[in-house]
Amino acid sequence: MSDARVGLVIEDDHDIRELVRTVLSQAGFDVSVASSGAEGVLAAKNINPDVITLDLGLPDIDGFEVSRQIREFSDAYIVMLTARTEELDTLIGLESGADDYLTKPFRPRELRARIAAMMRRPRSVSDPSEAPPAADAQAEGAGSPERGNFSHNGLELSYSSRTVVVDGKEMNLTRTEFELLHALLEAGRTVRTKSDLVRRLRDEDYDVGSYISEADERSVEVHMGNLRKKLGDSPQKPRWLQTVRGVGYRLAPGEH
């Protein structure tokens, strides 16, 4: 099996496209580029990238629609690059399937750090025989951050195979949604703040004290909203994801 990591840059501005290509290449990616949305969607189908950087202001299809189309067949990490600063654009981008975003102009070092954090999370394991053995765990806080099986109120999560099954039906979650769900199952009834969850997505310790912006916390809210919709969970009567107002999230109580 090849360990080569594949990156795709979808960007119509030549200078930015070359900058991002260089950043990804220096980070060890085999990089392909596309200058339009349609070209980017086709490239994503053909090369199965690990990471995609996606400009919002493309000349043919806007980045939101490109992200939605790519999400129909790919679990690649998507980082949106945008010159727009309006919060609404950011939220639409995350709701369309993006995992993260950076506002132009951005620092190449920051882009590389964000991607490095993403790549420390494992990709889905397509062949169960390739998965490492998983230790069984219940959702009341047991388990390990590396692997584990969790069962709670009809939901089954296997970290080693990166699968989530609800009432016998397998869910199609993005990697970010999967990580957030795993973090809450792992914590059980312990509340995880939005800052905790941002750090989890960055693969940082919960208590490192790194800077977390309001936009970072808002992105967690959007991802949690997307996760709820996919699970069919009600914020008013949660089966799995309970909001602790003004603080964060925890696992809903077990059904008896």
Secondary structure, DSSP 8 states (H G I E B T S, - for coil): ----EEEEEE-S-HHHHHHHHHHHHHTTEEEEEESSHHHHHHHHHHH--SEEEEES--SSS-HHHHHHHHHTT---EEEEEES---HHHHHHHHHTT-SEEEESS--HHHHHHHHHHHHTS----SSGGGS----B--TTT-S-SS--EEEETTEEEETTTTEEEETTEE----HHHHHHHHHHHHHTTS-EEHHHHHHHHTT--TTS-----HHHHHHHHHHHHHHHHHHT--SSS-SSEEEETTTEEEE-----
